[in-house]
């Protein structure tokens, strides 16, 4: 399998008062990257709707 990477811009709301990354942001980024990976493979939301499938 080829590697996949995305550059993600850190938002102010991703940080806690000590400027540490909030723990839940890692899950948000994982979900974002999963959808981006599918899109780059040609499995867009429109295609998934036509096929009546989707990521879990």
C-alpha positions, 0 to 999 in steps of 0.5 A: 500500500502506498503511503498517504499524508495530508497537511492539516492547518491547526486551528485556534479551537484545536488548542487548549488554554495551554496551547496543547492539542485537545485530545479529541482533535486527533479523532477529528483529523483521522476522520478528515484524512479518511474522507480525503483518502477516499476522495483521492481514490475516486470514492467521493460522496456522490459515488458512495451515495449512488452505490449506497455505501459509506465509511463506518 
